[in-house]
Structure formats: C-alpha cells, structure tokens
Amino acid sequence: MELGAFSISLAVKDLAASRRFYEALGFQVFGGDAAQNWLILKNGAHIIGLFQGMFAQNMLTFNPGWDQNAQPLAAFTDIRELQRQLKAQGVQLLHEADEHSTGPASFMAMDPDGNPILVDQHV
C-alpha cells in the first residue's frame, strides 16, 4: 500500500518557539502560514508540520499523490481506494472520505497505542 509523502504533525504550544527549535536542528520553513498558526518545515527528506491550537495531539500524516517535496505524482492510489483496502482489513476509521467524491479528501485512523494517523490527499 503506497501512502504517499510522510510527515509528523506536531501539536505545539508556541509556534515561534517550536520553529526556532527545529530551525536549530537544520529544518527550514517549506510551507504553511504562521499567521494561521501552522508551518511545514523540511530537513532533507524529513518533514515536520507545526500546528498551534489545531489539534490535541501529535499525529502521523500521509499525503497520497504527493512526493516528499509536495509535488504531484504522475500515478498514485486514490485515498478512497486506500480507505476501502483498510476497511476490508478491519481497520476502523475515525473519519472517512466521501466514497462518492473525487480529488482532495482525508480519513483518519487510530493505531493500537492511540496515535492518530491522518491520510490527507491534496490532489
């Protein structure tokens, strides 16, 4: 199962302080909007999303249809197909993509240890 680009989305208390910390580790702002309380930082192939006040805990994030540079892939498995495959394996979803839609959509699952996993397709 190809899930697309991977990043960790961090629920931060202070966006500016977190940005300074991760920049000290060599990360650079890659996207986002600090005025809206979120930034995406990158160090090589490693991507971290910093989100202040948007969700309660850290989560793993996958972006079908994107490479690690947020560029569209020529071919990828659509999020609705990924959702069908997971549901067929008995994975319970907290939020589902509309099976009758096309294009951007998302679904969310929780791993056995309570870690949220967001699958978020932007294309």
C-alpha positions, 0 to 999 in steps of 0.5 A: 500500500503506497501512502504517499509523502510522510510527515509528523504533525506536531501539536505545539504550544508556541509556534515561534518557539517550536520553529526556532527549535527545529530551525536549530536542528537544520529544518527550514520553513517549506510551507504553511502560514504562521499567521494561521498558526501552522508551518511545514518545515523540511530537513532533507527528506524529513518533514515536520508540520507545526500546528498551534491550537489545531489539534490535541495531539501529535499525529502521523500524516500521509499525503497520497499523490504527493512526493516528499517535496509536495509535488504531484505524482504522475500515478498514485492510489486514490485515498478512497481506494486506500480507505476501502483496502483498510476497511476490508482489513478491519481497520476502523476509521475515525473519519472517512472520505466521501466514497462518492467524491473525487480529488482532495479528501482525508480519513483518519485512523487510530493505531493500537497505542492511540496515535492518530494517523491522518491520510490527507490527499491534496490532489 
